[in-house]
Amino acid sequence: MGNALRFLYGQCCNPTADSDHSLGHHGVSTSTVGVSALAHDLYHFEITSQVPEGLGKHVVSSKKAQVNWYKKLSEAWRESKPPPKTPEEASRLVIHSLKRHKKADVEGLLAFYGLPLPHSLVELSSVGPPSSDAPGLKFELQTLPVDGKAVADGDTVTVYVSTMDPRESSCVPRDVQVAAVQRSKARAKKNYPKADELHKMIVDSGYRVLNIQNEEILARKYRIRLRGIDAPEGSMPYGKEAKEELTKIIQGKCLRVFVFDQDRYGRSVGDIYCNGIFVQEVMLKKGMAWHYTAYDRRSELEKWEKEARAERIGLWASSNPEMPWEWRKNRREGR
């Protein structure tokens, strides 16, 4: 199958790699059972010409037909550059490769791997990130992998940027640099109370020492407000779903954030891109946010919201969903 499948098999399909999560029917964690398990089975098929056991319980076609599917999927995977990395990308590859086959079989195959079903996918545009001279663009951030717990709601996330980044390295406060060095020495001497005291000072200064792949990295904290959208608040209908959707998109990923403004709460207001995907587009097309027209007049955002409204997707399943800015105003006024 080639390096792409071997890499995914080795990195994602090791049953002992993620012992903190329950194992799926392929012996991998529930968080990796989709793309990695499909990669494993395609790699195995290339060697043995055998389809996975248990698939017949999810599909209606014969074993001979299943073999033909895996031939097509193997070819499609080899030809895709780059190969699928997310459940959505893997799901689209399956749907496109088997588009002439029965709907029940395609959905059964996707369900077997825990991949998104056709109705839950949205077609994304080819809108690229803004150019360096885009009107109002102040700066760009390249973040470290995002912790899912850092997602506050459907339109706000806390990210960290390594102080080794050229933009950050020149502006780290001297006392933070000194504290980071002293903390490292305290930990080496197993003086953990002192190390914790120093880290608290670092955190209070807007920084944090993160452990990423067994390497300690001093990073600066940024709170990001997604530009141009307003998601339901946590206690509103679809508030929980919006937060979960944003978490699913960005958790564990390094992001490109294009900052255009700062709001009254000190958050950086910007566009977020994750593996080339414009995050605001996904949130709007999945009906997990409103176009925030009071602060953003971009026509594409308006178009994506209208598409979700027309399809009655997400929060638009309700005939008259409450606007989050009106909800907040009513709460402030005690209504």
C-alpha angles and dihedrals in degrees: 000000000000140000097310094063095039090053094050092045093050096041103037109023100057103119092211096049096089110026093161092074131064114259123249125219090276093056095253130107121278089246093060103029094104114057096016095050092049089049090050093050094047090049090049091047092054089057102038107017086229124134118218120277115250095033090108089067090063102041136048102216127095127268088253090057090048090055089054090051092054091049089055093044092050091052092046092049092050092050096046113099109223101016118235115289103171131053089246093054092047091048092052091050091053093046093048094045094049099033092126094053130088117292090229091057095048093048091043092053091048091048090050089061096036091243123152115277120236096258092057095054125091126204109241125212126231094249106150129205118282119273120252090256096049111142111268096006108144104178146327128243127205105201135205116243110301121243111226089224089063092070105101097183140322095303107028132068137164115228136180130220122201114247086225086073108108092236092052102037095072096053106044107127113249093235090054091052091049092047091051091053093045091048091054090051092047091052091048087056090045090242092144098165089058091045091051092049091052092047091052089056090050091050092047087056092057098262137099139194108235127194108221118173090341092307122114113226127187106221139179120235123233127179109212126204110196107241119238101010136085117199125201114273117253096262094044123092108280092012091117092043092051092052091048092049093051090046091051092052100048109021111124092002132119109235138207109220121190108200119208104163148352123242129218091268092059094254120143109240111216154134116267125211122190119187088338093310119124101229097204089056092056093048092050096044091049091052093244098124145024125242101254096223094172089071106020130042100181109147094215092059090051090050094051092050091050090051091054091046091052091050092043090232123169114333089005089072082086114078094223113017116188115250111241094226089054090046091053092046092052091050092050090051092047096244 
